[in-house]
Amino acid sequence: MMQVFKLKILKKVLHGKYKTALMIIYFKNTIIIICGMLFFFSCSNEKAKSEKISDLSEIKNPIAQIQYSVTNKYPHDIGSFTEGLLFYNNTLFESTGSPSNLPQTKSVFGPVDLKTGKIDVKVELDKNIYFGEGLVFIKNKICQITYTNQIGFVYDAKTFKKINQFSYTNKEGWGLTTDGTYIIMSDGTFNLSYLNADDFTLVKNLSVTDAGYGLDNLNELEYINGFIYANVWTTQTIVKINPSNGEVVGKIDINALFDEAKKINPSIAETNGIAYDSINDKILVTGKFWPKIYEIDFEH
């Protein structure tokens, strides 16, 4: 009898009498499968989210803030549109630029008298043609670059007489320093160019990153104890760069110095200029039209 009953039910199912019941069973099973899939993907997404958050926390770890103290102050010529600052043979040198909208400015360089802040001008460029930028001493020579002419000039370090000139492919020239082997040049991007000190050809580029992102507007440069320090244009920040990988490993915020300088001369522009006196182990910083050069001390 049971087998006959089952056979009757099967016939009815096949003729559609129990179609609704089958559809309910089908949909129940489908819902169970969908719920299972949603649970699986939800777990996967949560795992992915946690991994992304972990990655972001690593990227967004704050760069170390370098604390400093002011140990001395010197006068600085408020007419100097500072583009380069460096020590050579225990003497501070400065190079300046000459924006066309600031007719009082000149593109010059020379040693600075720390009693007056005035530059003893050794070289002056024709401001109608050139805008002077960074400066570096290497191998008894002085190298000076220009803003948009893609031309650099070479002078004898003793006589300041021009002995050569060179060209570079960077669209702009900003800052210069040296690690003792190469000339290191900034051009307003996040790349630093390493140039051969003999023939000024490009050796390599170093991409500078801040928390994983390219750091644009690298300006005046200084090399201190194995690290490159760079002013960041339009800011009052100096960054410390690891030359082995281009990573920013420290930041110096000198807004307090900027604010102090601005109270004396409201016409100042951004921070630009960092010089390291390796003989006396002292560091000087200043900015465009600043009335002061500040000697600062920090762990370096």
N, C-alpha and C positions, 0 to 999 in steps of 0.2 A: 504493500500500500504506500509506504513512504517513498519508494522510488517512483511510483505512478504520480504522487502528489508533486514531487520535485520536477517531474517531466512537465506537468501541467503548468507550474509556475514559470518554467523556462519558456514554454510556448507563449504564455501571456507576455512575458518580458520581451520576447522577440516580436510580438505583435504590438508592443508599445504601451501596454497597460501599466507597466511599472517603470515607464521611462522617467517619470518625475523622481521616483525613489533613486534610480541609478544616477540621475543628474545631481541629486543632493549629495550622494556618496562621492561622486566625482569631484564636485566643488569642495567638499570637506577635505578630501585628499590634496587638492590643488592648494587650498589655503594653508594647509600644514606645510607643504613644500615651500610656498612663498615665504611663510614666516621663518622657516629654517634658513632660507637664502638671505632674507633681510638681516637675521641675527648674525649670520656669517660675515656679510659685508659690513655690518655695523661694527663688529669686532675688528675687522681689517682696517676700517677707516679710523677707528680710535687709535689703533696701533700706528697707522701712518701719521695721524695728527700728532701723537706723542713724539714720534721720531722727528717730525718737522719742527715742533716746538723745541725739542732738544737741540736740533741743528741751529735754529734761530737764536737760542740762548747762547750757543757757542759763538755765533757770529756777532751778536750784539753785546758781548762782554765788554764793558767800558775799557778804553785804553787808559793806561796809568797816567794820572795827572802828576807832573813833575813840579814839586814845590821848590820855590826859590826865595832868596832874600836879596835885598838891594844893599850892596856894600859900598857903593860910591856913586857920585853923579858928576858929570862933566858938561860944560857948555856944548851946544851944537848949533851950527848956523841954521837959522830958520829959513834961509833961502835955498837950502840944499834939498833937492828932490832925490833922496837917497835911493840908489840902485845897487850899490855894492859896499860892503864894509869888511875889512880884513886886516890882520896884522902881518907884517913882514919885517924881519930883523928888529923886533921889539918896537916897531912903529906902526901906528894905526893909519890905514889908508881908506879913502872913501871915493867912490865914483858916483856921479849924479846923472840924471836924465833931464830932458828939456821938452816937456809937452808943448805943443804948438799953441794951446789955449792959455799957457802961462808964460808970457813973454819975458818975465824976469828970470826964468830958469836957464841954466847952461848945462851942457854935457861936458863935464870935466872930471879929472881925477888927480889925486895927489895926497901927500901926507897931511894928517889933521893935527893941528895944535890943540892939545887937550886943555890948555888954559883959556883958549878963546873959542874953540869949536870951528875955527876957520880952516879951509883947505888951502894948502900951499899948492896952487895949480901947476901941474907939470905938463898936462896935455889937455887941450880943449878941442873938441870936434866942432865942425861947422853944423850948427843946429838946424840950418836950412836943409841939410842933407841927412844928417845922422842924429839918432837918439841914443845916447850912451846908456849902456846897461851894466852887466856884471863885470867883475875884475878878478884876476887870479895871478899869483906869482908862481912860476915853476921853471926849474932849470935855468935860473938867471935871466928869465924873460918875464914880461908882463903881457897877459892876454886880456883884451877887452872886446866884448861883443856889443852888437847894436840891436836895436829893437826889431825893425822890420826889413833891414837892408840885406839880411843873411850874410853879413860880412863881419869878420873879426879882425882886430889889429894886434900886431905883436911889437913890443917895445923892448929895448935893452933895459934891464932892471936897475942899472946904475946911472945911465945917462938919460933915460926916458925917450931916447930917439927911436922913431919908428924903423923897424928892420924888416918887417914882413906884414902880410895880411893873408887871410884865408876865408874860405866860404863854407857854409854849412847848409844842409837841406831843410833844417827846421824852419818853419814859417816865421817863427819869432825867436829872439834871444832874450833871456831874462837874467838868470843868476849863474854864477860860476863858483866852483871850489875845486879842490884837488885832494886825492887820497895819497899823494906823493908819487903816484905812477901815472894816473890818468887825469885829464881835465874832466870835470863833471859839470854838465850844463843843464839848466832848466829852461823850458820854453813856454810855460803857462799851462801845460797839460799835466797829466799824471805820469808822464815819462821823463826820466832823467837820461841824458845822453852821455856816454863815456867816450871821450875823444883821445886819440893818440897825441901825446904831448910833443912829439917831434914833427909830425906832418898834419895834425889836426883832423885826421880821417876818423870816421865813426867806427868804434870798436864794438859797442853793444848799447842796447837800451835797457833801462831798469824801470819796470812798471811799479809805481808806488800805490799801495792799497791801505785803506783805513777801514778796519773791520770787514774786509773782504771786498770793498768797493774801491774803484780807482779814485784817487784824491787829486782833483784838478787844482790849477792855480798855484802850483809850486813856484816860488819866487826866489828870493835871495837865499844863498846856500852857505853852509859852513861844515867843515869836517872836523869832528872832535872825538878823539880816542876811539876810532873805529866805527863811528856812526855819523850819518849825514843829518844835519839839522836844516830845516827849511821854513822860511816864512810862508804862510798861506795868504795869498793876495786877498784883499778886502776884509781880512780878519785880523784879530790881535793874538793869533795863535802861532806858535812855533812847534813843528812836529819833529820828533826824533825817529829816524828811519834806519832800519836794519839793511845795510847794503847787500847782504847775502840773499835776501828774498824780496826786498822792497816793502816789507810790512812796517807800518807805523807802530812803534812800541812805546811811545810816550808823547805827551803834549804839555806845552808850557803856555799857560794863559796869562798874558801880560796886559789885560784890560785895565788893571789898576794903574799901570804906568801910562797907558794911553790916556786915561782920564786925567791923570795929574798933568801930563804934557798939554792936554787940551785946555786946561784952566789957564795955563800960561800963554799959549798961542792957539786961539780957537780955529785957526786956519790949517791945522795939521791934517795930514792924511794918514793912511794906515801904517802899521808897523812894517818896517822893512830895514833889515840890517842886523846881522849877527856876526861877531868877530871873536875868534879865540886866540888869545896870547898864550901859546904853548910854553914860552919861556917862563912866564910868571903865573901860569895857570889861572888866567882870569878871562872872563867872558863879558863882552860889551854888546848892548842892543840899543837900537834907536828906530826912528821912522822918518817918513817924508815930512819935512818942515818942522820936525820936532825941535824944541828948544834945549833938550837934554839928551845926553848919551848916558845910559845907565849901566853900571857894572853890577852884574848879578852873579850870585853863587848858587849852584845846585849840584846835586850828585851827578858826576859825569865820568 
